[in-house]
Amino acid sequence: MSDINIFGHQAVFEHVYKSAPIGIALVTIEGNWISVNPAACKMFGYTEEELMAQPATEYIYSDCITNKDKLFRSLDESSSINAVEKQFVHKDGNVIWASMHVSLVRDEQDQTPLFFISQIVDITDSKVAEQKLQESIERYTSLKKYNHDAIISFNLDGSVLNGNQMAEQLTGYKIPELIGTRISNLIGERNLSRVLSSMEDYAAVEKAINVIHHKDGHTVEVLATLAPIVIHNKNVGYYIIAKDMTEQKRLIIEKEAAEKTNKAKSEFLAMMSHEIRTPMNGVIGMTDLILDTELDAEQREYVQIIKKSGTTLLNIINDILDFSKIESGRTELVEETFNIRMALSETLNMILPKALEKNIEVTTSVACDVPPQVYGDMTKLRQVLMNLLTNAIKFTSNGSVSISVQCVKSRAHSALLQFSVADTGIGVASDKVAQLFEPFYQVDHYMTRQVEGTGLGLAICKKLVQLMGGDIWYERNPNQPGSIFTFTVDFSVETNGCNTLEPGTVHENHSPVSDLKILIAEDNEVNQLVLKKMIQKLGHNSTTVTNGLEAVEAFKRYPYDMVFMDIQMPYMDGMEAVRVIQESAPPDKQPYIVAVTAHAIKGDREKYLAMGMDEYVSKPVSMNVISNIIEKYLEDKNTAPS
């Protein structure tokens, strides 16, 4: 008698059924529950009653239960379908993976199917590990496939193992052609020996691999990186990652050539600047000497026009000869309060002699709502007007030139003025209009034979108008032959009665000077003057210093109410100066600090306010912005509890 008969089949089965670490489910041929063991209940988190309340077919083969003949044929008494993986939901909501082994129990006498036995093994941990491995493989495959650099792997014998698509482009070989060949065919035998030598430094070897040998015989310049292939803590080979530097090399050469060209241009412009400025200084100097002599009224007027023309021409030359400065957008506004009508009159006086010589009538029209006093860059406005008026006279053989100024939009502290220069000249062909404002562009060759010009005038006008916050465009004269050039400029204006001033008068603020104590920390003299004049126009006195250290010392000597702090200054920048001032001042004497910076990047305001500053303004500053800041400070001060 065998040992199992000693204990009895029933006792053995019952012990295994209850104690086995795997789940066991017994299901009838019709798909109903017979029994389920404790391991299965524990696996799914249910009690026996809860588990048996679910469809039993889910724990055998639910897809085949409706076709029993097919299922019986696949399961006989000596075999089962193994390792069918299936997802289940645990009672706590987590997903678990199980491997099911289903067998069919038949009657020993007539082989009639009796019931199914499903053995269920929890494979969640191994499945998760498998999925992570698969994800890692897919990431690696994607990295290799879509990388812009060539990636080639080789073993310690120097044989190529694999490569990506970029490797095919770089070497000229297909990957099947490369596999099994020597990597030294691509990088050289000496470099391979250095790679495989444990004594070599990877960085030095990488620098040595600067070319890859192509299939057709030429070499490709590359930037190479080496990475060891480590499996089970053992180095089994290497990856070589090679970036094609052909295009980058070409760009570097072109960049160096462009830099040499720019340097030559700058040197030429510097020389021309000296050569032209020297006689111009002579012209202006001699007019000053003439003005000191006895002249009648007519002569003095003519000499003054010569001086103004020479000064304006010198200002224009300074910008034209530094064309790279205009191109790069580094031209800065120098703003001041000036009289629009006087600026227009002075500009017209400069071009009138040429107009009279050609017998051209020049007329002006300034709308009544145009404020006489505005705040902006008068020199650049006059330069634009001079360019447009000179062109109008140049291309008009007979007839007239007119300039009109109107206010197209008026706000509390600003006015958008529109300037139009119209002529009865030759006009511009429709197909040439698009190129009008391009540098060095001439409307037509016959023009260059009749009149002089560099083709820079309108390009400079466009850049200057855009710098002043406006736009410029061309339109055909609707009423007669000729052209109309129109541009806009957004000026700041004062609303304290300046419109009543006569042309040529200087605006003086006679209101009582306030007791507001203001400190300006700014290293640029022009910006110092602009900000100081603005504050003075608003009725306040101010003190200026040129760097952060001086600002700290000034505040120690005198407790200022407000500080306009430039951010970038020598010796000590604005941010450090603010920190020192705030630490040294008692809580009730903290100044109102306004950050002033040439940067206007999104998020700067929040950054500076977070650093402890009270307000932020970007250059170029305008009168209305400064006015609003001071008014806000005074309102807050007056409403604060005493």
C-alpha positions as CSV (number, residue, x, y, z in Angstrom):
1,M,0.0,0.0,0.0
2,S,1.4,3.5,-1.0
3,D,2.0,6.1,1.7
4,I,-0.8,8.3,0.5
5,N,-3.3,5.6,1.1
6,I,-2.2,5.5,4.8
7,F,-3.5,9.0,5.2
8,G,-6.4,8.8,2.7
9,H,-6.9,10.8,-0.5
10,Q,-9.6,13.0,1.0
11,A,-7.5,14.1,4.0
12,V,-4.5,15.0,1.7
13,F,-6.7,16.9,-0.7
14,E,-8.4,18.8,2.1
15,H,-5.1,19.8,3.7
16,V,-3.6,20.9,0.4
17,Y,-6.8,22.8,-0.5
18,K,-6.9,24.8,2.7
19,S,-3.1,25.3,3.2
20,A,-1.7,25.8,-0.3
21,P,-0.2,29.3,-0.9
22,I,-2.0,29.6,-4.3
23,G,-5.7,30.2,-4.9
24,I,-7.8,27.2,-5.8
25,A,-11.4,27.5,-7.2
26,L,-13.8,24.7,-8.1
27,V,-16.4,25.6,-10.7
28,T,-19.2,23.4,-12.2
29,I,-19.4,22.6,-15.9
30,E,-22.3,25.1,-16.0
31,G,-20.1,27.9,-14.6
32,N,-21.3,27.9,-11.0
33,W,-19.3,28.0,-7.8
34,I,-18.5,24.8,-6.0
35,S,-15.9,26.0,-3.6
36,V,-13.0,28.5,-3.2
37,N,-10.0,28.1,-0.8
38,P,-8.7,30.6,1.8
39,A,-5.6,31.6,-0.3
40,A,-7.9,32.8,-3.1
41,C,-10.0,34.8,-0.7
42,K,-6.9,36.4,0.8
43,M,-5.5,37.1,-2.7
44,F,-8.6,39.2,-3.7
45,G,-9.4,40.6,-0.3
46,Y,-12.9,39.1,-0.1
47,T,-14.5,36.6,2.3
48,E,-15.6,33.3,0.9
49,E,-19.2,34.5,0.7
50,E,-18.2,37.8,-1.0
51,L,-16.0,36.1,-3.6
52,M,-18.6,33.4,-4.4
53,A,-21.2,36.2,-4.9
54,Q,-19.2,37.2,-8.0
55,P,-19.4,35.4,-11.4
56,A,-17.5,32.1,-11.1
57,T,-16.6,32.2,-14.8
58,E,-14.3,35.1,-14.2
59,Y,-12.0,32.7,-12.4
60,I,-11.8,30.1,-15.2
61,Y,-12.2,31.0,-18.9
62,S,-15.0,33.4,-19.3
63,D,-14.3,33.8,-23.0
64,C,-14.8,30.1,-23.7
65,I,-17.5,29.1,-21.2
66,T,-20.2,29.6,-23.8
67,N,-18.5,27.1,-26.2
68,K,-18.1,24.2,-23.9
69,D,-17.1,21.7,-26.7
70,K,-14.2,23.9,-27.6
71,L,-13.2,24.2,-24.0
72,F,-13.4,20.5,-23.3
73,R,-11.3,19.7,-26.3
74,S,-8.6,22.1,-25.1
75,L,-8.6,20.5,-21.6
76,D,-8.2,16.8,-21.2
77,E,-7.4,14.7,-18.2
78,S,-3.7,15.0,-18.6
79,S,-3.1,18.6,-19.6
80,S,-4.1,22.1,-18.8
81,I,-3.7,25.5,-20.4
82,N,-1.0,27.2,-18.3
83,A,-0.1,30.7,-17.5
84,V,-3.1,32.6,-18.9
85,E,-2.6,36.0,-17.4
86,K,-5.5,38.1,-16.3
87,Q,-6.2,41.4,-14.5
88,F,-8.4,41.5,-11.4
89,V,-9.5,44.3,-9.1
90,H,-8.8,43.8,-5.4
91,K,-11.4,44.7,-2.9
92,D,-9.4,47.8,-1.9
93,G,-9.5,49.0,-5.5
94,N,-6.0,48.1,-6.5
95,V,-5.3,46.2,-9.7
96,I,-3.7,42.8,-9.3
97,W,-2.4,40.4,-11.9
98,A,-2.9,36.7,-11.7
99,S,-1.8,33.7,-13.7
100,M,-4.5,31.0,-14.0
101,H,-4.0,27.3,-14.6
102,V,-7.3,25.6,-15.4
103,S,-7.8,21.8,-15.6
104,L,-10.9,19.7,-16.3
105,V,-11.8,16.9,-13.9
106,R,-13.6,13.9,-15.6
107,D,-15.4,10.9,-14.3
108,E,-12.9,8.0,-14.0
109,Q,-15.4,5.5,-15.5
110,D,-17.0,7.2,-18.5
111,Q,-14.8,10.4,-18.8
112,T,-17.8,12.6,-18.3
113,P,-16.7,16.2,-17.5
114,L,-17.4,16.9,-13.8
115,F,-16.0,20.3,-12.9
116,F,-13.1,22.8,-13.4
117,I,-10.2,23.3,-11.0
118,S,-8.6,26.8,-11.4
119,Q,-5.2,27.4,-9.7
120,I,-4.6,31.1,-9.3
121,V,-1.1,32.6,-8.7
122,D,-0.6,36.3,-7.8
123,I,2.0,37.6,-10.2
124,T,1.4,41.4,-9.5
125,D,5.0,42.0,-8.4
126,S,6.6,40.3,-11.3
127,K,4.2,41.9,-13.7
128,V,4.9,45.4,-12.4
129,A,8.7,44.6,-12.7
130,E,8.1,43.3,-16.2
131,Q,6.2,46.5,-17.2
132,K,8.9,48.7,-15.8
133,L,11.5,46.8,-17.7
134,Q,9.4,47.1,-20.8
135,E,9.0,50.9,-20.3
136,S,12.8,51.2,-19.7
137,I,13.5,49.3,-22.9
138,E,11.0,51.4,-24.9
139,R,12.5,54.6,-23.5
140,Y,16.0,53.4,-24.4
141,T,14.7,52.4,-27.9
142,S,13.1,55.8,-28.4
143,L,16.2,57.6,-27.2
144,K,18.3,55.7,-29.6
145,K,15.9,55.9,-32.5
146,Y,15.0,59.6,-32.3
147,N,18.3,61.0,-31.0
148,H,19.8,63.6,-33.3
149,D,23.3,62.1,-32.7
150,A,24.7,58.9,-34.0
151,I,24.8,56.1,-31.3
152,I,26.9,53.0,-32.0
153,S,27.5,50.2,-29.4
154,F,30.5,47.8,-29.5
155,N,31.8,45.0,-27.3
156,L,35.2,44.6,-25.7
157,D,36.5,42.8,-28.8
158,G,35.8,46.0,-30.8
159,S,32.9,44.5,-32.8
160,V,29.9,46.6,-33.5
161,L,26.8,45.4,-31.7
162,N,24.1,47.9,-32.9
163,G,23.4,51.5,-34.0
164,N,20.6,53.9,-34.6
165,Q,19.3,55.6,-37.7
166,M,21.6,58.6,-37.3
167,A,24.6,56.2,-37.3
168,E,23.5,55.1,-40.8
169,Q,23.4,58.8,-42.0
170,L,26.8,59.6,-40.4
171,T,28.7,56.5,-41.6
172,G,26.9,55.7,-44.9
173,Y,26.5,52.0,-43.7
174,K,23.2,50.3,-43.0
175,I,23.0,48.9,-39.5
176,P,23.1,45.2,-40.7
177,E,26.3,46.1,-42.6
178,L,27.9,47.6,-39.4
179,I,26.9,44.8,-37.0
180,G,29.9,42.4,-36.5
181,T,32.4,44.8,-38.2
182,R,35.3,46.5,-36.4
183,I,34.5,49.8,-34.8
184,S,38.1,50.8,-35.7
185,N,36.9,51.1,-39.3
186,L,35.1,54.2,-38.1
187,I,37.3,55.6,-35.4
188,G,40.7,54.2,-36.1
189,E,42.7,51.4,-34.6
190,R,44.7,53.6,-32.2
191,N,41.6,55.2,-30.8
192,L,40.0,51.8,-30.2
193,S,43.1,50.6,-28.4
194,R,42.9,53.7,-26.1
195,V,39.2,53.1,-25.5
196,L,39.8,49.5,-24.5
197,S,42.8,50.4,-22.3
198,S,41.7,50.6,-18.6
199,M,44.5,53.1,-18.0
200,E,43.2,55.7,-20.4
201,D,41.1,58.8,-19.4
202,Y,37.7,58.8,-21.2
203,A,37.8,62.6,-21.6
204,A,41.2,62.5,-23.4
205,V,40.0,59.7,-25.6
206,E,36.8,61.5,-26.5
207,K,38.8,64.5,-27.7
208,A,41.0,62.3,-29.8
209,I,37.9,60.9,-31.6
210,N,37.2,64.0,-33.7
211,V,36.3,62.3,-37.0
212,I,34.3,59.4,-38.3
213,H,35.4,57.6,-41.4
214,H,32.5,57.5,-43.9
215,K,31.8,54.5,-46.2
216,D,32.7,56.5,-49.3
217,G,36.1,57.4,-47.9
218,H,35.7,60.9,-46.6
219,T,35.8,61.9,-43.0
220,V,33.1,63.7,-41.0
221,E,34.0,66.0,-38.1
222,V,32.3,65.0,-34.9
223,L,32.0,65.7,-31.2
224,A,32.3,62.3,-29.6
225,T,31.2,61.0,-26.2
226,L,32.0,57.6,-24.7
227,A,29.8,55.7,-22.2
228,P,30.5,52.2,-20.8
229,I,27.9,49.4,-21.1
230,V,27.7,47.9,-17.6
231,I,25.7,44.7,-17.0
232,H,25.7,43.1,-13.5
233,N,28.4,45.5,-12.4
234,K,30.7,44.3,-15.2
235,N,31.8,46.4,-18.2
236,V,30.8,44.5,-21.4
237,G,31.3,47.2,-24.0
238,Y,30.9,50.9,-24.9
239,Y,28.5,53.3,-26.6
240,I,30.0,56.0,-28.8
241,I,27.7,59.0,-29.3
242,A,28.9,61.2,-32.2
243,K,27.5,64.6,-33.1
244,D,28.0,65.7,-36.7
245,M,29.8,69.1,-36.4
246,T,29.8,69.9,-40.2
247,E,27.0,72.4,-40.0
248,Q,28.2,73.9,-36.7
249,K,31.7,74.3,-38.2
250,R,30.3,76.1,-41.2
251,L,28.3,78.4,-38.9
252,I,31.3,79.1,-36.8
253,I,33.3,80.0,-39.9
254,E,30.5,82.3,-41.2
255,K,30.2,83.9,-37.7
256,E,34.0,84.6,-37.6
257,A,33.8,86.1,-41.2
258,A,30.8,88.2,-40.2
259,E,32.6,89.4,-37.1
260,K,35.7,90.4,-39.2
261,T,33.4,92.2,-41.6
262,N,31.6,94.1,-38.8
263,K,35.0,95.0,-37.3
264,A,36.2,96.3,-40.6
265,K,32.9,98.3,-41.0
266,S,33.2,99.7,-37.5
267,E,36.8,100.8,-38.1
268,F,35.7,102.4,-41.4
269,L,32.8,104.2,-39.8
270,A,35.1,105.4,-37.0
271,M,37.5,106.8,-39.5
272,M,34.7,108.5,-41.5
273,S,33.2,109.8,-38.3
274,H,36.4,111.6,-37.6
275,E,36.9,112.9,-41.1
276,I,33.3,114.3,-41.3
277,R,33.0,115.6,-37.8
278,T,36.3,117.6,-38.2
279,P,35.0,120.0,-40.9
280,M,31.6,120.1,-39.3
281,N,33.0,121.3,-36.1
282,G,34.8,124.0,-38.1
283,V,31.6,125.1,-39.6
284,I,29.8,125.3,-36.3
285,G,32.8,127.0,-34.6
286,M,33.0,129.6,-37.3
287,T,29.3,130.4,-37.0
288,D,29.8,131.0,-33.3
289,L,32.6,133.4,-34.1
290,I,30.5,135.2,-36.7
291,L,27.6,135.6,-34.2
292,D,30.0,137.4,-31.9
293,T,30.6,140.1,-34.6
294,E,28.4,143.0,-35.5
295,L,25.7,141.7,-37.8
296,D,22.4,143.2,-38.9
297,A,19.2,141.4,-38.2
298,E,19.0,139.6,-41.5
299,Q,22.6,138.4,-41.4
300,R,22.2,137.2,-37.8
301,E,19.1,135.2,-38.8
302,Y,21.0,133.6,-41.7
303,V,24.0,132.7,-39.5
304,Q,21.7,131.2,-36.8
305,I,20.0,129.0,-39.5
306,I,23.5,127.9,-40.6
307,K,24.4,127.0,-37.0
308,K,21.2,125.1,-36.4
309,S,21.6,123.3,-39.7
310,G,25.1,122.4,-38.9
311,T,24.2,121.2,-35.4
312,T,21.3,119.1,-36.7
313,L,23.5,117.7,-39.5
314,L,26.2,116.7,-36.9
315,N,23.5,114.9,-34.8
316,I,22.3,113.1,-37.9
317,I,25.9,112.2,-38.9
318,N,26.5,110.7,-35.4
319,D,23.6,108.3,-36.0
320,I,24.2,107.5,-39.6
321,L,27.9,106.7,-39.2
322,D,27.1,104.5,-36.3
323,F,24.5,102.5,-38.3
324,S,25.3,99.3,-36.5
325,K,24.1,101.0,-33.3
326,I,20.7,101.8,-34.9
327,E,20.5,98.2,-36.4
328,S,21.0,96.6,-33.0
329,G,18.4,98.8,-31.3
330,R,20.9,100.4,-29.0
331,T,19.9,104.0,-29.9
332,E,18.5,105.6,-26.8
333,L,15.9,108.4,-26.4
334,V,17.1,111.7,-24.9
335,E,13.8,113.2,-23.9
336,E,13.0,116.8,-22.8
337,T,10.1,119.3,-22.9
338,F,10.0,121.2,-26.1
339,N,7.6,123.3,-28.3
340,I,6.2,121.3,-31.3
341,R,5.5,124.4,-33.4
342,M,9.0,125.8,-32.8
343,A,10.7,122.5,-33.6
344,L,8.6,122.4,-36.8
345,S,9.6,126.0,-37.7
346,E,13.3,125.4,-37.1
347,T,13.2,122.3,-39.3
348,L,11.4,124.2,-42.1
349,N,14.0,127.0,-41.9
350,M,16.7,124.4,-42.7
351,I,15.0,123.1,-45.9
352,L,13.5,126.4,-47.1
353,P,16.6,127.6,-49.1
354,K,16.6,124.4,-51.2
355,A,12.8,124.7,-51.7
356,L,13.1,128.4,-52.8
357,E,15.9,127.4,-55.2
358,K,13.6,125.0,-56.9
359,N,10.6,127.4,-56.6
360,I,8.7,124.9,-54.6
361,E,5.9,126.2,-52.3
362,V,6.1,124.9,-48.7
363,T,3.1,125.0,-46.4
364,T,2.4,123.9,-42.9
365,S,-0.8,123.1,-41.0
366,V,-0.9,122.4,-37.2
367,A,-4.3,121.4,-35.7
368,C,-5.5,123.6,-32.8
369,D,-5.7,120.5,-30.5
370,V,-2.0,119.8,-30.9
371,P,-0.4,120.8,-27.5
372,P,2.5,123.2,-28.0
373,Q,4.6,121.7,-25.2
374,V,5.3,118.0,-25.3
375,Y,7.9,115.7,-23.6
376,G,10.0,113.6,-26.0
377,D,13.1,113.4,-28.1
378,M,13.1,116.6,-30.2
379,T,16.4,115.8,-32.0
380,K,15.1,112.5,-33.4
381,L,11.7,114.0,-34.3
382,R,13.6,116.7,-36.3
383,Q,15.8,114.1,-37.9
384,V,12.7,112.2,-39.2
385,L,11.1,115.4,-40.4
386,M,14.3,116.5,-42.0
387,N,14.7,113.2,-43.9
388,L,11.1,113.3,-45.1
389,L,11.1,117.0,-46.1
390,T,14.4,116.7,-47.9
391,N,13.2,113.7,-49.8
392,A,10.0,115.5,-50.7
393,I,11.9,118.5,-52.1
394,K,14.5,116.2,-53.8
395,F,11.8,114.3,-55.8
396,T,9.6,117.3,-56.6
397,S,10.5,119.2,-59.7
398,N,7.8,121.8,-59.3
399,G,4.7,122.2,-57.3
400,S,4.4,122.1,-53.5
401,V,5.4,120.3,-50.3
402,S,3.2,120.4,-47.3
403,I,3.4,119.2,-43.7
404,S,0.5,118.7,-41.4
405,V,0.3,117.8,-37.7
406,Q,-2.8,116.6,-35.9
407,C,-3.7,114.9,-32.6
408,V,-5.3,111.5,-33.4
409,K,-5.6,110.4,-29.7
410,S,-5.6,112.4,-26.6
411,R,-5.2,111.0,-23.1
412,A,-4.8,112.4,-19.6
413,H,-1.0,112.6,-19.8
414,S,-0.1,111.8,-23.4
415,A,-1.1,112.6,-26.9
416,L,-0.6,110.6,-30.1
417,L,0.5,113.1,-32.8
418,Q,0.4,112.3,-36.5
419,F,2.8,114.0,-38.9
420,S,2.2,113.9,-42.7
421,V,4.6,115.1,-45.4
422,A,2.9,115.4,-48.8
423,D,4.5,116.4,-52.1
424,T,3.6,116.7,-55.8
425,G,6.6,114.8,-57.0
426,I,7.1,111.7,-59.1
427,G,5.5,109.3,-56.6
428,V,6.4,105.7,-56.0
429,A,5.4,102.7,-58.2
430,S,3.0,100.2,-56.5
431,D,5.5,97.3,-56.8
432,K,8.2,99.4,-55.0
433,V,6.3,100.5,-51.9
434,A,7.0,97.3,-49.9
435,Q,10.8,97.9,-50.1
436,L,10.7,101.7,-49.3
437,F,11.8,101.4,-45.7
438,E,14.5,98.8,-46.4
439,P,18.2,99.9,-45.8
440,F,20.2,101.0,-48.9
441,Y,17.1,100.7,-51.1
442,Q,16.5,103.1,-54.0
443,V,13.1,103.4,-55.6
444,D,14.5,103.2,-59.1
445,H,17.8,103.4,-60.9
446,Y,16.8,106.6,-62.8
447,M,16.3,108.3,-59.5
448,T,19.9,107.6,-58.5
449,R,21.1,109.2,-61.7
450,Q,19.0,112.3,-61.1
451,V,19.4,112.8,-57.3
452,E,22.0,111.9,-54.7
453,G,21.3,109.6,-51.7
454,T,22.4,106.6,-49.8
455,G,19.1,104.9,-49.5
456,L,19.4,104.9,-45.7
457,G,17.1,107.8,-44.9
458,L,13.7,106.0,-44.8
459,A,15.2,103.0,-43.0
460,I,16.6,105.3,-40.3
461,C,13.2,107.1,-40.1
462,K,11.4,103.8,-39.5
463,K,13.7,102.8,-36.8
464,L,13.6,106.2,-35.1
465,V,9.8,106.4,-35.2
466,Q,9.5,102.9,-33.8
467,L,11.9,103.8,-31.0
468,M,9.6,106.8,-30.2
469,G,6.6,104.4,-29.9
470,G,5.0,105.2,-33.3
471,D,4.7,103.8,-36.8
472,I,5.4,105.1,-40.3
473,W,3.8,104.4,-43.7
474,Y,3.5,105.5,-47.3
475,E,0.3,106.3,-49.2
476,R,-0.3,107.7,-52.7
477,N,-1.6,111.3,-52.8
478,P,-5.3,110.9,-53.6
479,N,-5.8,114.4,-55.0
480,Q,-2.8,115.0,-57.2
481,P,0.5,113.3,-58.3
482,G,3.0,112.7,-55.6
483,S,3.5,110.9,-52.2
484,I,2.4,111.2,-48.6
485,F,4.6,109.9,-45.8
486,T,2.8,109.7,-42.5
487,F,4.2,108.8,-39.1
488,T,2.9,108.9,-35.5
489,V,4.7,109.6,-32.2
490,D,3.3,109.1,-28.7
491,F,4.4,112.1,-26.6
492,S,3.9,112.8,-22.9
493,V,2.1,116.1,-22.2
494,E,1.6,118.2,-19.1
495,T,-1.9,119.2,-18.0
496,N,-1.0,122.2,-15.8
497,G,-1.9,124.9,-18.3
498,C,1.1,124.6,-20.6
499,N,-1.1,125.0,-23.6
500,T,-1.3,128.7,-22.8
501,L,2.4,129.2,-23.3
502,E,3.6,131.2,-26.3
503,P,6.0,129.6,-28.7
504,G,9.6,130.0,-27.6
505,T,8.8,130.5,-23.9
506,V,10.4,128.3,-21.3
507,H,8.0,126.5,-18.9
508,E,8.8,127.4,-15.3
509,N,7.0,125.8,-12.4
510,H,6.2,128.5,-10.0
511,S,4.2,126.4,-7.6
512,P,5.6,126.2,-4.1
513,V,8.3,123.6,-3.8
514,S,7.0,120.6,-1.8
515,D,8.8,119.3,1.3
516,L,9.0,115.8,-0.3
517,K,12.6,114.6,0.0
518,I,13.6,112.6,-3.1
519,L,16.9,110.8,-3.9
520,I,17.9,109.7,-7.4
521,A,20.5,106.9,-7.7
522,E,21.6,106.7,-11.4
523,D,25.0,106.3,-13.0
524,N,24.1,107.7,-16.4
525,E,24.3,111.5,-16.5
526,V,21.7,111.9,-19.2
527,N,19.2,109.7,-17.3
528,Q,20.1,111.6,-14.1
529,L,19.2,114.9,-15.8
530,V,16.0,113.5,-17.4
531,L,14.7,112.1,-14.1
532,K,15.7,115.2,-12.2
533,K,14.0,117.6,-14.7
534,M,10.8,115.5,-14.6
535,I,10.7,115.6,-10.8
536,Q,11.4,119.3,-10.9
537,K,8.6,119.9,-13.4
538,L,6.3,118.1,-11.0
539,G,7.2,120.6,-8.3
540,H,9.7,118.7,-6.2
541,N,13.4,119.0,-5.5
542,S,15.7,116.0,-5.7
543,T,19.3,115.0,-5.0
544,T,21.3,112.8,-7.4
545,V,24.1,110.2,-6.7
546,T,25.9,108.0,-9.2
547,N,26.1,104.6,-7.6
548,G,24.8,102.4,-4.8
549,L,27.5,103.3,-2.3
550,E,26.8,107.0,-2.6
551,A,23.1,106.2,-2.2
552,V,23.7,104.5,1.1
553,E,25.9,107.3,2.3
554,A,23.4,109.9,1.2
555,F,20.6,108.2,3.1
556,K,22.7,108.0,6.3
557,R,23.2,111.8,6.1
558,Y,19.6,112.6,5.3
559,P,16.4,110.6,5.7
560,Y,14.9,110.7,2.2
561,D,11.1,110.0,1.7
562,M,11.5,108.5,-1.8
563,V,14.5,106.8,-3.6
564,F,14.5,106.2,-7.4
565,M,17.0,103.4,-7.5
566,D,18.7,102.3,-10.7
567,I,19.3,98.6,-10.6
568,Q,22.6,98.3,-12.5
569,M,25.3,100.7,-11.1
570,P,29.0,100.4,-10.4
571,Y,30.6,99.7,-7.0
572,M,27.3,98.6,-5.5
573,D,24.2,97.7,-7.5
574,G,20.7,99.0,-6.7
575,M,19.4,95.8,-5.1
576,E,22.3,95.6,-2.6
577,A,21.9,99.4,-1.8
578,V,18.2,98.9,-1.1
579,R,19.0,96.0,1.3
580,V,21.5,98.1,3.2
581,I,19.2,101.2,3.4
582,Q,16.2,99.1,4.6
583,E,18.3,97.4,7.3
584,S,19.7,100.7,8.5
585,A,16.5,102.7,8.6
586,P,14.0,102.3,11.6
587,P,10.6,100.8,10.7
588,D,8.8,104.2,10.8
589,K,11.5,105.9,8.6
590,Q,11.6,103.3,5.8
591,P,11.8,105.2,2.4
592,Y,9.5,104.6,-0.6
593,I,11.8,102.8,-3.0
594,V,11.2,102.8,-6.8
595,A,13.2,100.3,-8.9
596,V,14.4,102.0,-12.2
597,T,15.7,99.6,-14.8
598,A,16.4,99.3,-18.5
599,H,15.0,95.8,-18.5
600,A,11.3,95.2,-19.1
601,I,11.1,91.4,-19.0
602,K,7.8,89.8,-18.0
603,G,7.9,89.0,-14.3
604,D,10.5,91.8,-13.4
605,R,7.9,93.9,-11.6
606,E,7.0,91.0,-9.3
607,K,10.7,90.1,-8.8
608,Y,11.7,93.6,-7.6
609,L,8.6,94.0,-5.4
610,A,9.4,90.7,-3.8
611,M,12.9,92.0,-3.0
612,G,11.4,94.8,-0.9
613,M,10.9,97.6,-3.4
614,D,7.7,99.5,-3.4
615,E,7.3,100.3,-7.1
616,Y,8.9,99.5,-10.4
617,V,9.4,101.6,-13.6
618,S,11.2,100.6,-16.8
619,K,13.3,102.9,-19.0
620,P,12.7,105.1,-20.9
621,V,10.7,106.7,-18.1
622,S,7.8,109.1,-18.9
623,M,6.5,112.1,-17.0
624,N,3.1,110.7,-16.4
625,V,4.5,107.5,-14.9
626,I,6.7,109.4,-12.5
627,S,3.8,111.7,-11.7
628,N,1.5,108.7,-11.0
629,I,4.1,107.1,-8.7
630,I,4.6,110.3,-6.6
631,E,0.8,111.0,-6.4
632,K,0.3,107.4,-5.3
633,Y,2.9,107.8,-2.6
634,L,1.5,111.0,-1.4
635,E,-2.1,109.6,-1.3
636,D,-0.9,106.6,0.7
637,K,1.0,108.8,3.1
638,N,-1.9,111.1,3.7
639,T,-4.4,108.2,4.2
640,A,-2.0,106.3,6.5
641,P,-3.0,106.3,10.2
642,S,-0.8,108.7,12.2
